[in-house]
Amino acid sequence: MPPSPDPAAALLRLLATMARLRDPAGGCPWDQVQDFTTIAPYTIEEAYEVADAVGRDDRPALQDELGDLLFQVVYHARMAEEEGAFSFADVAETIHRKMVSRHPHVFGDATARSAEQQTSAWEAQKAQERAARAETGTLAGLPAGLPALTRAAKLTRRAARVGFDWPDAAAVLDKLEEEAAELRAELPGADPARLKDEVGDLFFVLANLARKLDLDPEDCLRGANAKFERRFNAVEQRLARQGLSPADAGLEAMEAEWQAVKATERGAA
């Protein structure tokens, strides 16, 4: 690993780059017209790309993607500084103080905590912070912009803390079957609003099932997406060796190839 640059100097260069891009006189025309609303989707996208690099265990990509995510933080902070709200230094100082406050067993004289105790203490402190912001209620403070499956798991985790929860995963599976039956009952009429409601209920229960099994629902679905992509690509390759496209082959042939791909994967495992 080559020597790393001085972190303070590197950060100052990045802040200066951002200021130059936003400079009304001679900056980048695209960057000059952006605002918080237009940049926020890029921030979310970059966070997902960090997660993807982690999932692929790709350290060079992770370095690159972390830089892109840091740039998003710098971008928002620069826009806030331009309107006199806060600066990047304020952002850094705020998170520094928050971390010190939330870890009194490290930075203060509190007794040592296990990972489980720290999680409980962290949640209790966040609840106090929400109360100080006048955010009342068990479910207060969960961002609406979270991915829907993640937010569903967080909502029900909050509710579970006050006793509103299924007793075990088997009970959630029973609820899943109930919701599937309700969706099936709606199929003959196929009213879009009713179908949307019932499919939403199914997703919500599935998010709960993942939570009860100590699984991340987003991670579960990412894995399923990757598996489908891998297997479908293999189906296309097998068909191509026969001189066929998926559309030419038809559903029956594609299903046969799909089962063959599954069998090959299981045999390899």
C-alpha positions in Angstrom: 0.0 0.0 0.0 1.6 3.4 -1.0 1.8 6.2 1.5 -1.4 8.0 2.0 -1.7 11.8 1.6 -2.2 14.0 4.6 -5.9 13.7 5.5 -6.4 17.3 6.4 -4.6 18.6 3.3 -6.6 16.1 1.1 -9.9 17.3 2.6 -9.0 20.9 2.1 -8.3 20.3 -1.6 -11.6 18.5 -2.0 -13.5 21.4 -0.3 -11.6 23.9 -2.6 -12.6 21.8 -5.6 -16.2 21.9 -4.6 -16.1 25.7 -4.1 -14.5 26.1 -7.5 -17.2 24.0 -9.2 -19.9 26.1 -7.6 -18.2 29.5 -8.2 -20.7 31.7 -10.0 -17.8 33.2 -11.9 -16.1 30.5 -13.9 -17.4 27.4 -12.2 -19.2 24.5 -13.9 -22.5 25.5 -15.4 -24.1 22.2 -14.3 -22.9 22.4 -10.8 -23.9 26.0 -10.5 -27.6 25.3 -11.0 -27.9 22.3 -8.7 -29.7 22.4 -5.4 -30.5 20.0 -2.5 -33.4 18.4 -4.3 -31.5 17.7 -7.5 -28.4 16.4 -5.7 -30.2 14.1 -3.1 -30.9 11.3 -5.7 -27.2 11.1 -6.5 -26.4 10.9 -2.8 -28.7 7.9 -2.4 -27.2 6.3 -5.5 -23.7 6.7 -4.3 -24.6 5.1 -0.9 -25.9 2.1 -2.8 -22.7 1.9 -4.9 -20.7 1.8 -1.7 -22.9 -1.1 -0.5 -22.4 -2.8 -3.8 -18.6 -2.5 -3.6 -18.7 -3.9 0.0 -20.9 -6.8 -1.2 -18.4 -7.6 -4.0 -15.5 -7.4 -1.5 -13.8 -5.0 -4.0 -11.4 -2.7 -2.1 -10.3 -0.5 -5.1 -14.0 0.0 -6.0 -14.8 0.7 -2.3 -12.1 3.4 -2.2 -13.6 5.0 -5.3 -17.2 4.8 -4.2 -16.4 6.2 -0.7 -14.8 9.1 -2.4 -18.0 9.7 -4.5 -20.1 9.5 -1.3 -17.8 11.9 0.5 -18.2 14.3 -2.4 -21.9 14.2 -1.9 -21.5 15.3 1.7 -19.2 18.0 0.6 -21.7 19.1 -2.1 -24.6 19.4 0.3 -22.4 21.2 2.9 -21.2 23.7 0.3 -24.7 24.6 -0.8 -25.7 25.0 2.8 -22.7 27.3 3.4 -23.6 29.4 0.4 -27.0 30.1 2.0 -25.5 30.7 5.4 -27.0 27.6 7.1 -23.9 25.6 8.1 -20.5 24.5 6.7 -18.7 21.2 6.3 -16.8 21.9 9.5 -20.2 22.2 11.3 -21.2 18.9 9.9 -18.0 17.2 11.0 -18.2 18.8 14.5 -21.8 17.8 14.9 -21.2 14.1 14.1 -18.1 14.2 16.3 -20.0 15.5 19.3 -22.8 13.0 18.6 -20.4 10.0 18.6 -18.7 11.1 21.8 -22.1 11.6 23.5 -23.4 8.2 22.3 -20.2 6.3 23.5 -19.7 7.3 27.2 -18.2 3.9 27.8 -15.3 4.9 25.4 -15.0 8.7 25.9 -16.5 9.1 29.4 -16.5 7.2 32.7 -19.4 4.8 32.0 -18.8 1.1 32.5 -17.9 -1.1 29.6 -20.7 -2.3 27.4 -21.2 -5.4 25.3 -22.3 -5.0 21.7 -25.9 -5.8 22.7 -25.9 -3.3 25.6 -24.5 -0.6 23.3 -27.3 -1.2 20.8 -29.9 -0.8 23.5 -28.2 2.3 24.9 -27.8 3.8 21.4 -31.5 3.3 20.7 -32.5 4.8 24.1 -30.3 7.9 23.5 -31.8 8.3 20.0 -35.2 8.2 21.6 -34.2 11.0 24.0 -32.8 13.0 21.0 -36.1 12.6 19.2 -38.0 13.7 22.2 -35.8 16.8 22.5 -36.7 17.6 18.9 -40.4 17.2 19.9 -40.7 14.1 17.7 -43.2 12.1 19.8 -44.5 8.6 19.3 -42.9 5.2 18.9 -42.5 5.5 15.2 -41.3 9.1 15.0 -38.1 10.1 13.2 -37.9 7.3 10.6 -37.1 9.0 7.3 -39.8 8.6 4.6 -37.1 8.4 2.0 -35.7 5.1 3.2 -36.0 2.1 0.9 -39.5 0.7 1.5 -38.4 -2.7 2.7 -35.8 -1.2 5.1 -38.4 1.2 6.5 -40.9 -1.6 7.0 -38.4 -3.5 9.0 -37.5 -0.4 11.1 -41.1 0.5 11.7 -42.0 -2.9 13.0 -38.7 -3.1 15.0 -39.8 0.1 16.8 -43.3 -1.3 17.4 -41.8 -4.6 18.7 -39.9 -2.6 21.4 -43.2 -1.8 23.0 -44.6 -5.3 22.6 -46.5 -5.0 19.3 -45.0 -8.0 17.5 -45.6 -11.5 16.4 -44.3 -14.2 18.8 -42.1 -15.9 16.3 -41.3 -16.4 12.6 -43.8 -19.2 12.3 -46.6 -16.7 13.2 -45.4 -14.3 10.6 -45.6 -17.1 8.0 -49.2 -17.7 9.0 -49.9 -14.0 8.4 -48.1 -14.3 5.0 -50.5 -17.1 4.0 -53.4 -15.0 5.2 -52.3 -12.0 3.1 -51.7 -14.2 0.1 -55.2 -15.6 0.3 -56.6 -12.1 0.5 -54.6 -11.2 -2.7 -55.9 -14.3 -4.4 -59.5 -13.3 -3.5 -58.9 -9.9 -5.2 -57.6 -11.4 -8.5 -60.9 -12.0 -10.2 -62.0 -8.3 -10.0 -58.4 -7.1 -10.5 -59.1 -3.6 -9.1 -55.7 -1.8 -9.3 -56.2 0.0 -6.0 -57.1 -3.2 -4.1 -54.3 -5.2 -5.8 -51.8 -2.5 -4.8 -53.0 -2.6 -1.2 -52.8 -6.4 -1.0 -49.4 -6.7 -2.7 -48.1 -4.0 -0.3 -49.4 -6.0 2.7 -47.4 -9.0 1.3 -44.2 -7.0 1.1 -44.8 -5.6 4.6 -45.2 -9.1 6.1 -42.1 -10.4 4.2 -40.1 -7.5 5.7 -41.3 -8.6 9.1 -40.4 -12.2 8.4 -36.8 -11.2 7.5 -36.6 -9.1 10.7 -37.8 -12.0 12.9 -35.1 -14.2 11.3 -32.5 -11.5 12.0 -32.1 -10.9 8.2 -31.9 -7.6 6.3 -34.9 -7.6 3.9 -33.0 -5.4 1.4 -30.0 -7.8 1.5 -32.3 -10.8 1.0 -33.9 -9.1 -2.1 -30.5 -8.1 -3.4 -29.4 -11.7 -3.2 -32.5 -12.9 -5.0 -31.9 -10.3 -7.7 -28.3 -11.4 -8.2 -29.4 -15.0 -8.3 -32.1 -14.3 -10.9 -29.7 -12.3 -13.0 -27.0 -15.0 -12.9 -29.4 -17.8 -13.8 -31.2 -15.9 -16.5 -27.9 -14.9 -18.1 -26.9 -18.6 -18.0 -30.2 -19.5 -19.7 -29.5 -17.0 -22.5 -26.0 -18.4 -22.9 -27.3 -22.0 -23.1 -30.0 -21.0 -25.6 -27.4 -19.1 -27.7 -25.3 -22.2 -28.0 -28.4 -23.8 -29.6 -28.8 -20.8 -32.0 -31.8 -19.6 -30.1 -32.9 -16.3 -28.5 -35.2 -16.4 -25.5 -38.1 -15.0 -27.6 -37.5 -17.8 -30.2 -37.2 -20.5 -27.6 -40.5 -19.9 -25.8 -41.4 -20.3 -22.2 -41.3 -24.1 -22.1 -37.8 -24.3 -23.4 -36.6 -21.4 -21.2 -38.1 -23.1 -18.1 -36.3 -26.3 -19.0 -33.0 -24.5 -19.3 -33.7 -22.6 -16.0 -34.2 -25.9 -14.2 -30.9 -27.2 -15.8 -29.1 -24.1 -14.6 -30.5 -24.6 -11.1 -29.4 -28.2 -11.1 -25.9 -27.3 -12.2 -25.6 -24.7 -9.5 -26.8 -27.1 -6.8 -24.4 -29.8 -8.1 -21.5 -27.3 -7.9 -22.4 -26.4 -4.4 
